[in-house]
Amino acid sequence: STPEVFEEYSLTEVPEGFSLETDYVNESLFTKEQEFTNGTQLIRFGQYLAERADFSVDTDGIVTKTIEYADKELLCFSNKGMQYALWTEEDYAFIIHSELPMEQVLELAASVKK
């Protein structure tokens, strides 16, 4: 069921040197997308209503693994220099992807809060 109000989540910790480049929120579609950059590397964060989440990710030749990190169960994989972490929480599905090492992507995921 669709929540009555969009509860916006955010990355509460972003590595030093990164700044918010793009911030898109659509409360009626229950989505949020953000992009952070330090000039050479990107961090992308997405929040979507879980029942409507539709991720388009190149998965050719990848191996996924489930990682328990902090209080989250994350589906993680790497592909073509990008690290991905996906998970659901309450009514939402989340994705973070970046060229940063997987450990940093996991730390970013752990920092996501309402």
JOVENUR-V822090 format. One record per helix or strand. SS is the DSSP state (hx for helix, st for strand). FROM is the first residue (numbers start at 1). TO is the last residue. Records with the same first field share a line. If there is no record, write none. Layout:
BEGIN
SS: FROM-TO + FROM-TO
END
This chain:
BEGIN
st: 10-11 + 19-26 + 31-37 + 42-49 + 65-69 + 72-79 + 82-89 + 92-98 + 112-113
hx: 50-52 + 102-110
END
